[in-house]
Amino acid sequence: MSDKDDKSVLGNLPSTRPARIGRRREGASARASAPAAAAMKPKPKATAAKAKPAAAKPKAAPKSKPRPVRSVSPSLERPKRTAPQPKPPSTPPKGAELITTTVQAVGELAQIGVTLGGQVAKRALKRLPKP
């Protein structure tokens, strides 16, 4: 094997790109021959004379920045302050409300206990020696 076979795929590519990728389109030969034919014609000497007056034209003054159509933003006014409404005094729950809240809290604590107990039991079973 040669050194070229040992290189990677990118190393086997040529270092230069081809002039044109893909096939030529229809009518490309007519366009390609037109510039070649124009290059064979003798150039008139008047083009050099025309270039000088164009270069001698004074450059136009740079345009000023455009003016804004309207002001940047309208003046901002602070919103009127309203008096905060007093919160109703909180009272501790009584009667049926107290019982339902207590039952809900006990149920949530029981769910947490069952979840944690299950995890502890799984860990304990994993530590036991297998027969």
C-alpha positions as CSV (number, residue, x, y, z in Angstrom):
1,M,0.0,0.0,0.0
2,S,1.2,3.5,-0.7
3,D,1.0,6.6,1.5
4,K,-2.0,7.8,-0.4
5,D,-4.0,4.7,0.5
6,D,-3.3,5.3,4.2
7,K,-4.8,8.8,4.2
8,S,-8.3,9.6,5.1
9,V,-11.0,10.3,2.6
10,L,-10.5,14.0,2.8
11,G,-6.7,13.5,2.3
12,N,-7.4,11.7,-1.0
13,L,-9.2,14.7,-2.5
14,P,-7.3,17.0,-4.8
15,S,-5.9,20.2,-3.3
16,T,-7.5,22.4,-6.0
17,R,-11.2,22.7,-6.9
18,P,-12.4,22.0,-10.4
19,A,-13.3,25.1,-12.5
20,R,-17.0,24.2,-12.7
21,I,-19.0,21.8,-10.7
22,G,-21.8,20.0,-12.6
23,R,-22.6,19.8,-16.2
24,R,-23.0,22.8,-18.5
25,R,-26.5,24.1,-19.3
26,E,-28.0,24.5,-22.7
27,G,-27.0,27.7,-24.3
28,A,-23.8,28.1,-22.3
29,S,-21.7,27.5,-25.4
30,A,-23.3,30.5,-27.1
31,R,-22.6,32.7,-24.0
32,A,-19.0,31.4,-23.7
33,S,-18.2,32.2,-27.4
34,A,-19.6,35.7,-27.3
35,P,-17.0,37.1,-24.8
36,A,-14.3,35.3,-26.8
37,A,-15.4,36.9,-30.0
38,A,-15.6,40.3,-28.4
39,A,-12.1,40.0,-27.1
40,M,-10.8,39.4,-30.7
41,K,-12.3,42.7,-31.9
42,P,-10.1,45.8,-31.8
43,K,-11.0,48.1,-28.9
44,P,-11.8,51.7,-29.9
45,K,-9.5,54.4,-28.5
46,A,-12.3,56.7,-27.6
47,T,-13.1,54.7,-24.4
48,A,-9.9,56.0,-22.8
49,A,-10.9,59.5,-23.5
50,K,-14.4,59.0,-22.1
51,A,-13.0,57.7,-18.8
52,K,-11.3,60.9,-17.9
53,P,-14.3,63.2,-17.8
54,A,-16.2,60.7,-15.7
55,A,-13.4,60.6,-13.2
56,A,-13.2,64.4,-13.2
57,K,-16.8,64.9,-12.0
58,P,-17.0,66.4,-8.6
59,K,-18.4,63.9,-6.1
60,A,-21.8,64.7,-4.6
61,A,-21.8,65.8,-1.0
62,P,-22.7,63.0,1.4
63,K,-26.4,62.9,2.2
64,S,-27.5,63.9,5.6
65,K,-29.2,61.3,7.9
66,P,-32.9,60.9,7.4
67,R,-35.2,62.8,9.7
68,P,-37.5,60.9,12.0
69,V,-41.1,61.0,11.0
70,R,-42.3,61.5,14.6
71,S,-40.7,61.9,18.0
72,V,-39.0,58.9,19.5
73,S,-41.6,58.2,22.2
74,P,-44.4,60.1,23.7
75,S,-43.9,61.5,27.2
76,L,-44.6,58.8,29.7
77,E,-46.8,59.7,32.6
78,R,-46.9,57.8,35.9
79,P,-50.1,55.8,36.5
80,K,-52.3,57.2,39.1
81,R,-51.9,55.5,42.4
82,T,-55.0,53.9,43.9
83,A,-55.3,53.1,47.6
84,P,-54.6,49.5,48.3
85,Q,-57.7,47.6,49.4
86,P,-57.4,46.1,52.8
87,K,-57.1,42.4,53.1
88,P,-59.9,40.7,55.0
89,P,-58.6,39.5,58.4
90,S,-57.7,35.8,58.4
91,T,-59.5,33.7,60.9
92,P,-58.4,30.2,62.0
93,P,-60.5,27.4,60.6
94,K,-63.4,26.2,62.7
95,G,-65.6,23.2,62.7
96,A,-65.9,21.2,59.4
97,E,-63.2,23.3,57.7
98,L,-60.7,22.3,60.4
99,I,-61.6,18.6,60.2
100,T,-61.3,18.5,56.3
101,T,-57.9,20.3,56.4
102,T,-56.6,17.9,59.1
103,V,-57.8,14.8,57.1
104,Q,-56.1,16.1,54.0
105,A,-52.8,16.8,55.8
106,V,-52.8,13.3,57.4
107,G,-53.5,11.7,54.0
108,E,-50.6,13.6,52.4
109,L,-48.3,12.6,55.2
110,A,-49.4,8.9,54.9
111,Q,-48.6,9.0,51.1
112,I,-45.1,10.4,51.8
113,G,-44.6,7.7,54.5
114,V,-45.7,4.9,52.1
115,T,-43.4,6.2,49.4
116,L,-40.4,6.5,51.6
117,G,-41.1,3.2,53.3
118,G,-41.2,1.4,49.9
119,Q,-37.9,2.9,48.9
120,V,-36.3,1.9,52.2
121,A,-37.7,-1.7,51.8
122,K,-36.3,-2.0,48.3
123,R,-32.8,-0.8,49.4
124,A,-32.9,-3.3,52.3
125,L,-33.8,-6.2,50.0
126,K,-31.0,-5.3,47.6
127,R,-28.5,-5.5,50.4
128,L,-29.6,-9.0,51.4
129,P,-27.3,-11.8,50.2
130,K,-28.7,-13.7,47.2
131,P,-29.0,-17.5,47.5
